[in-house]
Amino acid sequence: MTHSKTMAEVLKLEATSLMRAAALLENNHHKDADKLTKLFEQLRSTGSAIIFCGVGKSGIIAQKCAATFTSLGLPSYFLHPTEALHGDLGRVGKNDAIVLLSKSGTTEEILKLMPFLQVPRTHRIALVGQVPSPVSEFCDIVFDCSVEKEACINNQAPTTSSTLAIAMGDAMAVLFEKYIGLSKEGFAANHPGGILGKSLRMKVKDLIILERDCPILTESQTLQDAILAMTKFPVGGCAVVEKGEFKGILVEGDIRRTFTRDNQGLQTKVENIMNRTPTSIHPEQLAYEALELMESKTRSIQVLPVLDGKKFLGFIRLHDLLKEGFSLKG
């Protein structure tokens, strides 16, 4: 078997296990999904948390699941069963829910913890690879994460089972997301530093190069004046303003083209080479909209004038948007 075929077989086996689990969920565990939705409602009404508990690889998956729920706005954290018996049990509220992850359904550390968990039975959820099992019998909501075989060549290392467990956690999280009707804006509120947060929250005014730091000319000034102004304020463009009213823009490409066709050279009037109808943007628009304007044209725009009506406020540059991590890709 080739190396690539070995890897492909792992993916096929794990994909098959996911499809099998999906069928089980639709046919045998749809009532558990309904119970879970009602539990979400109770948790939100009481401001309670959903706790994920496991050891080993299941513990790592539990941490990921907790992080996902937290990002969606439901308080969540990871509880190690051993640490819980040594004081961390005090973190568990009477209205909280707990998700117990166990491939065997007989994880010793979890079995030792179960008698001391004071959460109601209706708030206990099992993600287990064995149904029935002591862990599943302890819980009211049970999701079958059993697999026929691990992808590991010795059928030992958690591979297929860990993939399925993390996917089931994702399924729970998406159900919560759908239940609360979480919008992109709502998700972004919990991710202000991520690119999604930026794309939905950061505005043009947050990245603007203000008027005082931009080259500004009148129509009657010359190309020589433009070069001097743009050398002093190298932002990639020069605004043309008359009596406080924006008239147009001059960019470096305009200067190069002028030298190739105009005999007057440096004495060419700005009014003869300026762009009177440039694409512009308002300061309250999203920075992501500026990126769309700049990159959706047939040729890339490097700098946009920022206007409030006819008043020139400054420039926003493609360079600064890319520096912030904005991209139209993906």
C-alpha angles and dihedrals in degrees: 000000000000121000092248091050090052090055092044091053090056091054092047093050093048092046090052090052091051092051091048090051091049090054091049090050094051095044106033110015106041090111089057090056089052090050090050091054091052089049090054088055091053093047092052093047092053098035089239130154136241111227126203120208132186145117134235114358089349088057091054090050090048089056091052092049092050091050091051094052091047090053089054092054103260112118108246140160143171120257119196107214094221094048088047089062089052099054109299090097085081089074092065114095123209091245096045124109124227130206115204116203118199130149093201097034086227103078104160096218092053094046089055091051099047098079090057098049108108097188114117117264090245088062095055120098128185128205099186140159093214124058118211101030137133091267095048092046089054092057134070096208116051129182116192110230096169120143130196094222141358115242088231109108089235092045089236115095114079104255113124091028094049091048091052093047093052091046091052089051088052090050090054091049094050090049088056090047091052093044094056093038093235112198128206087254091053091049090048091055088069093043106049092149097047124089091252090053091049094047091053100037112026114090134201090255089062092062102030122131099223124238092252090062096047131087110251127186140171124240093253095057121098139247088254089058089049093052092049093047093047091048090054092046106028100189097130099256144052124219120222111214132175120191092338094311122116112238105171148300139270120204134186092261090059090056094050093048091050093057091053096053112018120081092198090068112172093014094059110126117246090229089064097055106027125110106242096188107042123162108262139179139210119244092237094057119101117270087231089062088056089054091051091052092048099046103032095068125093088254124032118258113217100190135025126199112235111220138182100199104307095337116107111224102171144280136293116206132211088225092062093048092052090046089058089054099256117152137162089216116097 
